[in-house]
Amino acid sequence: MVGKWVYTGIAMLAFAGNSILCRWALADTAIDPASFTAIRLVSGALCLAGLVFIFNPKFITNPDSAAVPYESHPLKSSPRLHGSWLGALGLFTYAACFSFAYISLNAATGALILFGSVQFTMITYSLVMGTRLNRWQGLGFVCAILGLGILFLPSATTPDLLGGVLMMLAGVAWGGYSVLGKKAGDPTLVTTGNFIRSTAFALPLVLFSIPDLSFDADGVVLALLSGAIASGMGYAIWYAVLPYHPTTTSASIQLSVPVVTTVIGIIVLGEALSVTMVIASCAILGGIYMVINGKRA
């Protein structure tokens, strides 16, 4: 029981670490967002492939052949990765928008917008698919929307509009990626395949950004840490512990990430905490919590 929560805490620290590492790199080093994105995806793909290969050497097999022994399957001569190109596109869109958004957003604000958008996307998908909210859940959904509105009210601490929109797009992409992943099979294998495929999208991004490419040793190290440790290792740990949490618990746990990011951002990056940010955070995270756990009401 204790071990489950220890690993869960490590995973949440890894998720928060992505925001901290990206903002740190783009604010304090010479690396550009396109280079950061490419290095993150490539190092994440290598780390996940290495981890999965150690524990499951046949991870590059035909995912439709589960009922047929690999050795006797007619397609064994043409194996393919788990996951899909659509999933890889969603992963790339999330990573790219995430990096470009952090040019202008601080770590805490970015994490709040990201995870709020992820949950909004998944809740909206559920509504479209026929799920109905009770009064408690409906109140929570409205509360979360109002919280997002409060965050963008004109003030000295209003986040950059372009950065905010890009982070919302990152959240929508990650939410869509998560929805796709629900029916895609083993999440670790699927994520590994999608990470590997996503590197194909990273190349055009780098080529398109050639005039603005720049990096230094510190920036590359932070990007590698984001990709291999915070993304690769973090996702592997989260997916390993996920089966031990009920769905509502796992969704609620992720709401801790913006809070953890805020605390680390204040300590490591010296970010300031505004009253507006506190109110918006309470409204957004509290509202989403009400939606996730409202079925008990």
C-alpha positions as a Markdown table, in Angstrom:
| # | Residue | x | y | z |
|---|---|---|---|---|
| 1 | Met | 0.0 | 0.0 | 0.0 |
| 2 | Val | 2.8 | 2.4 | 1.0 |
| 3 | Gly | 4.8 | 1.5 | -2.1 |
| 4 | Lys | 1.8 | 2.3 | -4.4 |
| 5 | Trp | 1.6 | 5.9 | -3.1 |
| 6 | Val | 5.4 | 6.4 | -3.2 |
| 7 | Tyr | 5.4 | 5.5 | -6.9 |
| 8 | Thr | 2.4 | 7.6 | -7.5 |
| 9 | Gly | 4.1 | 10.6 | -5.8 |
| 10 | Ile | 7.2 | 10.0 | -8.0 |
| 11 | Ala | 5.0 | 10.0 | -11.1 |
| 12 | Met | 3.3 | 13.3 | -10.1 |
| 13 | Leu | 6.7 | 14.9 | -9.4 |
| 14 | Ala | 7.8 | 13.7 | -12.9 |
| 15 | Phe | 4.7 | 15.3 | -14.5 |
| 16 | Ala | 5.4 | 18.6 | -12.6 |
| 17 | Gly | 9.0 | 18.3 | -13.6 |
| 18 | Asn | 8.2 | 18.6 | -17.3 |
| 19 | Ser | 6.7 | 22.0 | -16.7 |
| 20 | Ile | 9.6 | 23.1 | -14.5 |
| 21 | Leu | 12.3 | 21.8 | -16.8 |
| 22 | Cys | 10.7 | 23.3 | -19.9 |
| 23 | Arg | 10.2 | 26.7 | -18.4 |
| 24 | Trp | 13.7 | 26.6 | -16.9 |
| 25 | Ala | 15.3 | 25.7 | -20.2 |
| 26 | Leu | 13.4 | 28.3 | -22.3 |
| 27 | Ala | 13.8 | 31.1 | -19.7 |
| 28 | Asp | 17.4 | 30.6 | -18.6 |
| 29 | Thr | 19.3 | 28.8 | -21.4 |
| 30 | Ala | 19.8 | 29.4 | -25.1 |
| 31 | Ile | 17.7 | 26.5 | -26.3 |
| 32 | Asp | 14.7 | 27.2 | -28.6 |
| 33 | Pro | 11.3 | 25.5 | -28.2 |
| 34 | Ala | 11.6 | 23.4 | -31.4 |
| 35 | Ser | 15.0 | 22.0 | -30.4 |
| 36 | Phe | 13.6 | 21.3 | -26.9 |
| 37 | Thr | 10.6 | 19.5 | -28.3 |
| 38 | Ala | 12.7 | 17.3 | -30.7 |
| 39 | Ile | 15.2 | 16.4 | -28.0 |
| 40 | Arg | 12.5 | 15.6 | -25.5 |
| 41 | Leu | 10.6 | 13.3 | -27.9 |
| 42 | Val | 13.7 | 11.5 | -29.2 |
| 43 | Ser | 15.1 | 11.0 | -25.7 |
| 44 | Gly | 11.7 | 9.9 | -24.4 |
| 45 | Ala | 11.4 | 7.4 | -27.2 |
| 46 | Leu | 14.8 | 5.9 | -26.6 |
| 47 | Cys | 14.2 | 5.7 | -22.8 |
| 48 | Leu | 10.8 | 4.0 | -23.2 |
| 49 | Ala | 12.0 | 1.7 | -25.9 |
| 50 | Gly | 14.9 | 0.6 | -23.7 |
| 51 | Leu | 12.7 | 0.1 | -20.6 |
| 52 | Val | 10.1 | -1.9 | -22.6 |
| 53 | Phe | 12.7 | -3.9 | -24.4 |
| 54 | Ile | 14.2 | -5.0 | -21.0 |
| 55 | Phe | 10.8 | -6.2 | -19.7 |
| 56 | Asn | 9.1 | -7.2 | -22.9 |
| 57 | Pro | 11.6 | -7.9 | -25.8 |
| 58 | Lys | 8.7 | -8.5 | -28.3 |
| 59 | Phe | 7.2 | -5.1 | -27.9 |
| 60 | Ile | 7.6 | -4.4 | -31.6 |
| 61 | Thr | 5.1 | -7.1 | -32.7 |
| 62 | Asn | 1.9 | -7.0 | -34.6 |
| 63 | Pro | -0.6 | -5.8 | -31.9 |
| 64 | Asp | -3.5 | -7.7 | -33.6 |
| 65 | Ser | -1.7 | -11.0 | -33.1 |
| 66 | Ala | -2.4 | -11.4 | -29.4 |
| 67 | Ala | -4.4 | -14.6 | -29.9 |
| 68 | Val | -1.7 | -16.2 | -32.2 |
| 69 | Pro | 1.7 | -17.2 | -31.0 |
| 70 | Tyr | 4.3 | -14.8 | -32.4 |
| 71 | Glu | 6.5 | -17.6 | -33.8 |
| 72 | Ser | 3.6 | -19.0 | -35.9 |
| 73 | His | 2.0 | -15.7 | -36.9 |
| 74 | Pro | 1.9 | -15.1 | -40.7 |
| 75 | Leu | 2.9 | -11.5 | -40.2 |
| 76 | Lys | 5.9 | -12.2 | -38.0 |
| 77 | Ser | 8.2 | -11.1 | -40.9 |
| 78 | Ser | 6.7 | -7.6 | -40.9 |
| 79 | Pro | 6.2 | -6.6 | -37.3 |
| 80 | Arg | 4.9 | -3.1 | -36.4 |
| 81 | Leu | 4.9 | -0.8 | -33.4 |
| 82 | His | 2.0 | -0.6 | -31.0 |
| 83 | Gly | 0.1 | 2.7 | -31.0 |
| 84 | Ser | -0.9 | 4.7 | -34.1 |
| 85 | Trp | 0.1 | 7.6 | -36.2 |
| 86 | Leu | -2.9 | 9.5 | -35.0 |
| 87 | Gly | -1.8 | 9.0 | -31.4 |
| 88 | Ala | 1.7 | 10.1 | -32.3 |
| 89 | Leu | 0.4 | 13.2 | -33.9 |
| 90 | Gly | -1.5 | 14.0 | -30.7 |
| 91 | Leu | 1.6 | 13.4 | -28.6 |
| 92 | Phe | 3.7 | 15.6 | -30.9 |
| 93 | Thr | 1.1 | 18.4 | -30.9 |
| 94 | Tyr | 1.0 | 18.3 | -27.1 |
| 95 | Ala | 4.8 | 18.5 | -26.8 |
| 96 | Ala | 5.3 | 21.2 | -29.4 |
| 97 | Cys | 2.5 | 23.5 | -28.2 |
| 98 | Phe | 3.7 | 22.8 | -24.6 |
| 99 | Ser | 7.2 | 24.0 | -25.5 |
| 100 | Phe | 6.2 | 27.1 | -27.4 |
| 101 | Ala | 3.7 | 28.1 | -24.7 |
| 102 | Tyr | 6.4 | 28.1 | -22.1 |
| 103 | Ile | 8.2 | 30.9 | -23.9 |
| 104 | Ser | 5.8 | 33.3 | -22.2 |
| 105 | Leu | 4.1 | 31.4 | -19.4 |
| 106 | Asn | 5.5 | 30.7 | -16.0 |
| 107 | Ala | 5.6 | 27.0 | -14.8 |
| 108 | Ala | 2.6 | 27.2 | -12.4 |
| 109 | Thr | 0.3 | 29.0 | -14.9 |
| 110 | Gly | 1.2 | 26.7 | -17.7 |
| 111 | Ala | 0.6 | 23.5 | -15.6 |
| 112 | Leu | -2.8 | 24.9 | -14.4 |
| 113 | Ile | -4.0 | 25.6 | -18.0 |
| 114 | Leu | -2.6 | 22.3 | -19.3 |
| 115 | Phe | -4.2 | 20.0 | -16.8 |
| 116 | Gly | -7.4 | 22.1 | -16.7 |
| 117 | Ser | -7.6 | 21.7 | -20.5 |
| 118 | Val | -6.8 | 18.0 | -20.4 |
| 119 | Gln | -9.7 | 17.4 | -17.9 |
| 120 | Phe | -12.0 | 19.7 | -19.9 |
| 121 | Thr | -11.3 | 17.7 | -23.0 |
| 122 | Met | -12.0 | 14.4 | -21.4 |
| 123 | Ile | -15.1 | 15.6 | -19.7 |
| 124 | Thr | -16.5 | 17.1 | -22.9 |
| 125 | Tyr | -15.8 | 13.8 | -24.7 |
| 126 | Ser | -17.7 | 11.9 | -22.1 |
| 127 | Leu | -20.6 | 14.4 | -22.5 |
| 128 | Val | -20.6 | 14.0 | -26.2 |
| 129 | Met | -20.6 | 10.2 | -25.8 |
| 130 | Gly | -23.8 | 10.4 | -23.7 |
| 131 | Thr | -22.6 | 10.9 | -20.1 |
| 132 | Arg | -24.9 | 13.2 | -18.1 |
| 133 | Leu | -23.8 | 15.3 | -15.2 |
| 134 | Asn | -25.8 | 15.5 | -12.0 |
| 135 | Arg | -26.3 | 18.9 | -10.3 |
| 136 | Trp | -23.1 | 18.6 | -8.3 |
| 137 | Gln | -21.1 | 17.8 | -11.3 |
| 138 | Gly | -22.7 | 20.5 | -13.4 |
| 139 | Leu | -21.9 | 23.0 | -10.7 |
| 140 | Gly | -18.3 | 21.9 | -10.7 |
| 141 | Phe | -18.1 | 22.2 | -14.5 |
| 142 | Val | -19.4 | 25.8 | -14.4 |
| 143 | Cys | -17.0 | 26.5 | -11.5 |
| 144 | Ala | -14.0 | 25.3 | -13.5 |
| 145 | Ile | -15.0 | 27.4 | -16.5 |
| 146 | Leu | -15.4 | 30.5 | -14.3 |
| 147 | Gly | -11.9 | 29.7 | -12.8 |
| 148 | Leu | -10.4 | 29.7 | -16.3 |
| 149 | Gly | -12.1 | 33.0 | -17.0 |
| 150 | Ile | -10.7 | 34.5 | -13.8 |
| 151 | Leu | -7.2 | 33.5 | -14.8 |
| 152 | Phe | -7.5 | 35.5 | -18.0 |
| 153 | Leu | -9.1 | 38.6 | -16.5 |
| 154 | Pro | -7.1 | 41.8 | -17.2 |
| 155 | Ser | -4.5 | 42.2 | -14.4 |
| 156 | Ala | -0.8 | 42.6 | -13.8 |
| 157 | Thr | -0.5 | 38.8 | -13.8 |
| 158 | Thr | -2.6 | 37.9 | -16.7 |
| 159 | Pro | -0.9 | 35.2 | -18.8 |
| 160 | Asp | 0.2 | 35.9 | -22.3 |
| 161 | Leu | -2.8 | 35.2 | -24.6 |
| 162 | Leu | -0.8 | 33.3 | -27.3 |
| 163 | Gly | 1.0 | 31.3 | -24.6 |
| 164 | Gly | -2.3 | 30.5 | -22.9 |
| 165 | Val | -4.0 | 29.4 | -26.2 |
| 166 | Leu | -1.0 | 27.2 | -27.1 |
| 167 | Met | -1.1 | 25.6 | -23.7 |
| 168 | Met | -4.8 | 25.0 | -24.1 |
| 169 | Leu | -4.1 | 23.3 | -27.4 |
| 170 | Ala | -1.5 | 21.2 | -25.7 |
| 171 | Gly | -4.1 | 20.2 | -23.1 |
| 172 | Val | -6.7 | 19.4 | -25.8 |
| 173 | Ala | -4.1 | 17.3 | -27.7 |
| 174 | Trp | -3.1 | 15.4 | -24.5 |
| 175 | Gly | -6.7 | 14.9 | -23.6 |
| 176 | Gly | -7.4 | 13.5 | -27.0 |
| 177 | Tyr | -4.3 | 11.3 | -26.8 |
| 178 | Ser | -5.6 | 10.0 | -23.5 |
| 179 | Val | -9.0 | 9.2 | -24.9 |
| 180 | Leu | -7.4 | 7.3 | -27.8 |
| 181 | Gly | -5.2 | 5.4 | -25.4 |
| 182 | Lys | -8.2 | 4.1 | -23.4 |
| 183 | Lys | -8.9 | 1.5 | -26.2 |
| 184 | Ala | -5.4 | 1.1 | -27.6 |
| 185 | Gly | -4.2 | -1.8 | -25.6 |
| 186 | Asp | -1.3 | -1.9 | -23.1 |
| 187 | Pro | -0.6 | 1.8 | -22.3 |
| 188 | Thr | 3.1 | 1.5 | -21.9 |
| 189 | Leu | 3.6 | -0.3 | -25.2 |
| 190 | Val | 1.3 | 2.1 | -27.0 |
| 191 | Thr | 3.1 | 5.1 | -25.5 |
| 192 | Thr | 6.4 | 3.7 | -26.5 |
| 193 | Gly | 5.2 | 3.2 | -30.1 |
| 194 | Asn | 3.7 | 6.7 | -30.2 |
| 195 | Phe | 6.8 | 8.3 | -28.9 |
| 196 | Ile | 8.9 | 6.6 | -31.5 |
| 197 | Arg | 6.5 | 7.6 | -34.3 |
| 198 | Ser | 6.3 | 11.2 | -33.0 |
| 199 | Thr | 10.0 | 11.7 | -33.8 |
| 200 | Ala | 9.0 | 11.7 | -37.4 |
| 201 | Phe | 6.9 | 14.8 | -36.8 |
| 202 | Ala | 9.7 | 16.5 | -34.9 |
| 203 | Leu | 12.1 | 16.5 | -37.9 |
| 204 | Pro | 9.9 | 18.8 | -40.0 |
| 205 | Leu | 9.4 | 21.1 | -37.0 |
| 206 | Val | 13.2 | 21.4 | -36.6 |
| 207 | Leu | 13.7 | 22.0 | -40.4 |
| 208 | Phe | 11.0 | 24.7 | -40.4 |
| 209 | Ser | 12.6 | 26.4 | -37.4 |
| 210 | Ile | 16.2 | 26.4 | -38.7 |
| 211 | Pro | 16.5 | 30.2 | -38.8 |
| 212 | Asp | 15.6 | 30.3 | -35.1 |
| 213 | Leu | 17.4 | 27.2 | -33.8 |
| 214 | Ser | 19.8 | 27.7 | -30.9 |
| 215 | Phe | 20.9 | 25.6 | -28.0 |
| 216 | Asp | 23.6 | 25.2 | -25.4 |
| 217 | Ala | 24.8 | 22.5 | -23.1 |
| 218 | Asp | 22.5 | 23.4 | -20.2 |
| 219 | Gly | 19.4 | 23.6 | -22.5 |
| 220 | Val | 20.2 | 20.2 | -24.0 |
| 221 | Val | 20.6 | 18.6 | -20.6 |
| 222 | Leu | 17.3 | 20.0 | -19.4 |
| 223 | Ala | 15.6 | 18.7 | -22.5 |
| 224 | Leu | 17.1 | 15.3 | -22.0 |
| 225 | Leu | 16.0 | 15.2 | -18.4 |
| 226 | Ser | 12.5 | 16.2 | -19.5 |
| 227 | Gly | 12.4 | 13.5 | -22.2 |
| 228 | Ala | 14.1 | 10.5 | -20.6 |
| 229 | Ile | 13.4 | 11.0 | -16.9 |
| 230 | Ala | 10.2 | 13.2 | -16.5 |
| 231 | Ser | 8.5 | 11.8 | -19.6 |
| 232 | Gly | 9.9 | 8.3 | -20.3 |
| 233 | Met | 10.5 | 7.2 | -16.7 |
| 234 | Gly | 7.6 | 9.2 | -15.4 |
| 235 | Tyr | 5.1 | 7.7 | -17.8 |
| 236 | Ala | 6.4 | 4.2 | -17.2 |
| 237 | Ile | 6.0 | 4.5 | -13.4 |
| 238 | Trp | 2.6 | 6.0 | -13.7 |
| 239 | Tyr | 1.3 | 3.3 | -16.0 |
| 240 | Ala | 2.8 | 0.6 | -13.7 |
| 241 | Val | 0.9 | 2.0 | -10.7 |
| 242 | Leu | -2.3 | 3.0 | -12.5 |
| 243 | Pro | -4.1 | -0.4 | -12.3 |
| 244 | Tyr | -3.9 | -0.1 | -8.5 |
| 245 | His | -6.0 | 3.1 | -8.4 |
| 246 | Pro | -9.7 | 3.4 | -9.2 |
| 247 | Thr | -10.5 | 5.6 | -12.2 |
| 248 | Thr | -11.8 | 8.5 | -10.1 |
| 249 | Thr | -8.8 | 8.4 | -7.8 |
| 250 | Ser | -6.3 | 8.4 | -10.7 |
| 251 | Ala | -8.0 | 11.4 | -12.3 |
| 252 | Ser | -8.2 | 13.3 | -9.0 |
| 253 | Ile | -4.5 | 12.6 | -8.2 |
| 254 | Gln | -3.4 | 14.3 | -11.4 |
| 255 | Leu | -5.0 | 17.5 | -10.1 |
| 256 | Ser | -2.2 | 17.7 | -7.6 |
| 257 | Val | 0.3 | 18.4 | -10.5 |
| 258 | Pro | -0.4 | 22.1 | -10.9 |
| 259 | Val | -0.1 | 22.5 | -7.1 |
| 260 | Val | 3.2 | 20.7 | -7.0 |
| 261 | Thr | 4.4 | 22.7 | -10.0 |
| 262 | Thr | 3.5 | 25.9 | -8.3 |
| 263 | Val | 5.5 | 25.0 | -5.1 |
| 264 | Ile | 8.6 | 23.8 | -7.1 |
| 265 | Gly | 8.3 | 26.9 | -9.4 |
| 266 | Ile | 8.4 | 29.2 | -6.4 |
| 267 | Ile | 11.4 | 27.3 | -4.8 |
| 268 | Val | 13.5 | 26.6 | -7.9 |
| 269 | Leu | 12.5 | 29.3 | -10.4 |
| 270 | Gly | 11.7 | 32.1 | -8.0 |
| 271 | Glu | 8.2 | 32.5 | -9.4 |
| 272 | Ala | 5.7 | 34.7 | -7.6 |
| 273 | Leu | 2.3 | 33.5 | -6.4 |
| 274 | Ser | -0.6 | 36.0 | -7.1 |
| 275 | Val | -4.0 | 36.2 | -5.4 |
| 276 | Thr | -5.6 | 35.8 | -8.9 |
| 277 | Met | -3.6 | 32.6 | -9.4 |
| 278 | Val | -4.7 | 31.1 | -6.1 |
| 279 | Ile | -8.4 | 31.9 | -6.7 |
| 280 | Ala | -8.3 | 30.6 | -10.3 |
| 281 | Ser | -6.5 | 27.4 | -9.1 |
| 282 | Cys | -9.1 | 26.7 | -6.4 |
| 283 | Ala | -12.0 | 27.3 | -8.9 |
| 284 | Ile | -10.5 | 25.2 | -11.7 |
| 285 | Leu | -9.1 | 22.3 | -9.7 |
| 286 | Gly | -12.0 | 22.3 | -7.2 |
| 287 | Gly | -14.6 | 22.3 | -10.0 |
| 288 | Ile | -12.9 | 19.5 | -11.9 |
| 289 | Tyr | -12.7 | 17.5 | -8.6 |
| 290 | Met | -16.4 | 18.0 | -8.2 |
| 291 | Val | -17.1 | 16.6 | -11.7 |
| 292 | Ile | -14.8 | 13.6 | -11.3 |
| 293 | Asn | -16.2 | 12.6 | -7.9 |
| 294 | Gly | -19.7 | 13.9 | -8.3 |
| 295 | Lys | -21.2 | 10.5 | -9.0 |
| 296 | Arg | -20.9 | 9.8 | -5.3 |
| 297 | Ala | -23.2 | 12.8 | -4.5 |
